[in-house]
Amino acid sequence: MTPIAADLHTHTTRSDGTTKPEEITEIAKKRGLKAIAVTDHDQYHDEYYAPLMTEDGVDIISGIELRVRIPKLDERVDLLGYGVTPTAELDEVVDKIQDNRKYRIEQMLDLVEKATGVRPDYEPTRTSGRPHVARAIEDTEELDYTYQEAFDELIGNDCPCYTSRSIPTFDDGLKALKDSCHLVSLAHPYRYKYPRGVLKYAKQLDAVECIYPYGDIADYKTIGLDDTAVDWFDLVMTGGSDAHEPESIGTAGLLEEHYELFLERADLKKHSQHF
């Protein structure tokens, strides 16, 4: 089996993951990765002072996963920005989203208390998300819910304690990313309600995530992206584990040849020590 070279979709404790940022390099090296991208939700990492930096033989790519909405499709999708160089416009977008994140989670906790009579012991922050609420529900002794049951019965979409959050439009979010990132990709297209409709918007991007570990989707040829977005719109492939815990890092991603193409298209190859 050909080893994965680059996991270009991971999360840390800065958003809803459980991997500490300082653990990223060591974990990537143990998994035999040449590269890893840190793509936390709606924020970038200040300590990654360059679009791509090398630590202990591993390419660390500064990234961001930005949630945006497509009004015409009534769809919310995720855009992956790679090689972040912060701009005032991106900071403004991120600040608004994070302020709303905290307010939304406060509302959700109120609804959980109303529905169950017990308020989970969790103090929302500007980086809080539903996984934090689910973990808090699971950890609350007075509530008899597992992490997954919290989603399925309380805070999942269409559940009684769910509230949506305010996010930028596709056009506004894309503009902020285009001005601050070397490359922008559409994340996990077949996780959306209307994937074919969403893929039509991919022609405005640089790439599309073709390899990711949801259901049986593990190869872009399986889902026909080679016949649509990749070839039609001349997009490059991205791929990754979407890891929210250390154990998942490196379980999906790009082979070395595809990672090299990604670097070339993103104009980051000159910063990598591997090519």
C-alpha positions in Angstrom: 0.0 0.0 0.0 1.4 3.4 -1.0 1.9 5.6 2.0 0.0 8.8 2.5 2.4 11.8 2.2 0.2 14.7 3.2 -2.8 15.1 5.5 -4.3 18.4 4.4 -7.3 18.6 6.8 -6.8 18.4 10.5 -8.2 20.2 13.6 -6.7 21.0 17.0 -7.9 22.2 20.4 -8.1 25.7 18.9 -11.4 24.7 17.4 -13.2 21.4 18.0 -10.3 18.9 18.0 -8.6 17.2 20.8 -5.0 17.4 19.4 -2.9 20.1 20.9 -1.2 22.4 18.4 2.2 21.6 19.9 1.7 17.9 19.2 1.1 18.2 15.5 4.6 17.8 14.3 5.4 14.8 16.5 2.3 13.0 15.5 2.8 13.7 11.8 6.3 12.4 11.9 5.2 9.2 13.8 2.7 8.6 11.0 5.3 9.0 8.3 3.8 12.1 6.8 5.8 14.6 4.8 3.2 17.3 5.4 0.3 18.3 7.5 -2.1 21.2 7.2 -3.7 22.7 10.3 -7.2 23.8 9.2 -9.1 24.8 12.3 -12.6 26.0 12.0 -12.9 29.7 11.2 -9.4 30.7 12.4 -5.8 30.4 11.7 -2.8 30.0 14.0 -0.5 32.9 14.8 2.4 30.7 15.6 2.5 29.4 12.0 4.3 32.6 10.9 4.7 31.5 7.3 2.3 29.9 4.8 4.5 26.8 4.9 7.1 26.1 7.5 9.2 23.1 8.2 9.5 21.5 11.6 11.7 18.4 12.2 11.4 17.3 8.6 7.6 17.9 8.3 6.0 20.6 6.2 3.5 22.4 8.3 0.9 24.3 6.2 -1.0 27.2 7.8 -4.7 26.7 6.9 -8.2 27.5 7.8 -11.6 25.9 7.3 -14.2 28.6 6.7 -18.0 27.9 6.8 -19.9 29.9 4.2 -23.5 29.8 2.9 -24.8 29.5 -0.6 -28.2 31.3 -0.5 -29.4 29.9 -3.9 -29.0 26.4 -2.7 -29.9 26.9 0.9 -26.7 25.2 1.6 -23.8 25.7 4.0 -20.4 24.5 2.9 -16.8 24.6 4.1 -13.9 26.2 2.2 -10.3 25.2 3.0 -7.7 28.0 2.7 -4.1 26.9 2.5 -0.9 29.0 3.0 -2.5 31.7 5.1 -1.1 35.2 5.2 -3.5 37.1 7.4 -5.3 40.2 6.1 -7.5 42.8 7.8 -10.4 41.5 5.7 -9.9 37.9 6.9 -9.5 39.0 10.5 -12.8 40.9 10.3 -14.6 37.8 8.9 -13.1 35.5 11.5 -13.9 37.9 14.4 -17.5 38.1 13.4 -17.8 34.4 13.1 -16.1 33.7 16.4 -18.3 36.2 18.3 -21.3 34.5 16.9 -19.9 31.1 17.8 -19.9 32.0 21.5 -23.4 33.5 21.4 -24.8 30.5 19.6 -23.4 28.0 22.1 -24.8 30.0 25.0 -28.2 29.7 23.3 -27.7 26.0 22.8 -26.8 25.4 26.4 -30.0 27.3 27.4 -32.0 25.1 25.2 -30.4 21.9 26.6 -31.3 23.1 30.1 -34.8 23.9 29.0 -35.2 20.4 27.5 -33.6 18.4 30.2 -33.7 20.5 33.3 -29.9 20.4 33.6 -27.4 22.8 32.3 -24.1 21.2 31.1 -21.0 22.5 32.9 -19.4 24.3 30.0 -18.4 27.9 29.6 -18.5 29.0 25.9 -15.6 30.7 24.2 -15.2 32.3 20.8 -13.9 29.0 19.4 -16.7 26.8 20.8 -18.6 24.4 18.6 -21.2 21.6 19.0 -18.6 19.0 19.8 -17.7 20.9 22.9 -21.4 20.9 23.9 -21.7 17.2 23.2 -18.7 16.4 25.3 -20.1 18.5 28.1 -23.4 16.7 27.9 -21.7 13.3 28.0 -19.6 14.4 31.0 -22.6 15.7 33.0 -23.6 13.0 35.5 -27.2 14.2 35.7 -27.6 13.7 31.9 -27.8 10.2 30.5 -26.4 10.8 27.0 -23.3 9.6 25.2 -21.5 12.0 22.9 -23.3 10.6 19.8 -26.7 10.6 21.6 -26.2 14.2 22.4 -26.0 14.9 18.7 -28.7 12.5 17.7 -31.3 13.6 20.3 -30.4 17.2 21.4 -28.1 19.3 19.3 -28.0 17.7 15.9 -29.6 19.4 12.9 -33.4 19.5 13.3 -33.0 18.5 17.0 -34.8 20.6 19.7 -31.7 22.3 21.1 -30.1 23.1 17.7 -29.5 26.7 16.7 -27.8 27.8 13.5 -25.0 30.3 13.4 -24.4 33.5 11.4 -21.8 32.9 8.6 -20.6 34.9 5.6 -21.9 34.2 2.1 -19.9 32.1 -0.3 -18.8 35.2 -2.3 -17.7 37.2 0.8 -15.9 34.2 2.4 -14.2 33.3 -0.8 -13.0 36.9 -1.4 -11.4 37.0 2.1 -9.7 33.6 1.5 -8.5 34.5 -2.0 -6.8 37.6 -0.7 -5.1 35.8 2.2 -4.4 32.3 1.0 -2.3 30.6 -1.6 -5.0 28.1 -2.6 -8.7 27.6 -1.8 -10.4 24.2 -1.9 -13.9 23.0 -1.4 -14.1 20.6 1.5 -15.8 17.2 1.4 -18.3 17.9 -1.4 -20.4 14.8 -1.0 -21.3 15.6 2.6 -23.7 18.3 1.5 -27.3 18.0 0.6 -26.8 19.1 -3.0 -23.3 18.0 -3.9 -23.7 18.5 -7.7 -25.1 22.0 -7.2 -22.2 22.8 -4.8 -19.6 21.5 -7.2 -20.7 24.0 -9.8 -19.4 26.7 -7.4 -16.0 24.9 -7.3 -15.1 26.4 -10.7 -14.4 29.7 -8.7 -11.9 27.8 -6.5 -8.4 26.4 -7.0 -9.0 22.8 -5.8 -11.5 20.3 -4.4 -11.1 17.9 -1.6 -11.4 14.5 -3.3 -10.1 12.1 -0.6 -11.7 12.1 2.8 -12.9 9.4 5.2 -16.7 9.6 5.2 -18.7 6.5 4.5 -17.2 4.6 1.5 -15.7 7.7 0.0 -12.0 7.3 -0.1 -11.0 7.8 -3.7 -12.0 10.6 -6.0 -12.6 8.2 -8.9 -15.3 6.5 -6.9 -17.4 9.6 -6.7 -16.8 10.8 -10.2 -15.0 14.0 -9.4 -12.4 13.2 -12.1 -15.3 13.7 -14.6 -16.6 16.9 -13.1 -14.8 19.4 -10.9 -11.2 18.2 -11.2 -11.1 17.9 -15.0 -13.8 20.3 -16.1 -12.6 23.2 -13.9 -8.9 22.3 -14.0 -8.8 22.0 -10.2 -6.1 20.3 -8.2 -6.9 17.6 -5.6 -6.7 18.1 -1.9 -7.4 15.4 0.7 -7.1 14.7 4.4 -8.5 12.9 7.4 -10.5 15.8 8.8 -9.0 14.5 12.1 -10.5 15.8 15.3 -8.4 13.5 17.5 -4.8 12.5 17.3 -5.6 8.9 16.4 -7.1 10.0 13.0 -4.3 12.1 11.8 -2.7 10.5 8.7 -5.6 8.1 8.0 -6.5 9.9 4.7 -4.6 12.3 2.5 -2.6 12.8 -0.7 0.1 10.6 -2.2 3.4 12.2 -2.8 2.8 12.9 -6.5 -0.5 14.7 -5.7 1.1 16.6 -2.8 3.8 17.9 -5.2 1.1 19.0 -7.6 -0.7 20.8 -4.8 2.5 22.6 -3.8 3.1 23.7 -7.4 -0.5 25.0 -7.8 -0.3 26.8 -4.5 3.1 28.3 -5.3 4.5 26.7 -2.1 6.9 24.1 -3.5 9.9 26.4 -3.0 9.2 26.4 0.8 9.1 22.6 1.1 12.2 20.6 1.8 10.9 17.5 0.1 11.0 18.6 -3.5 
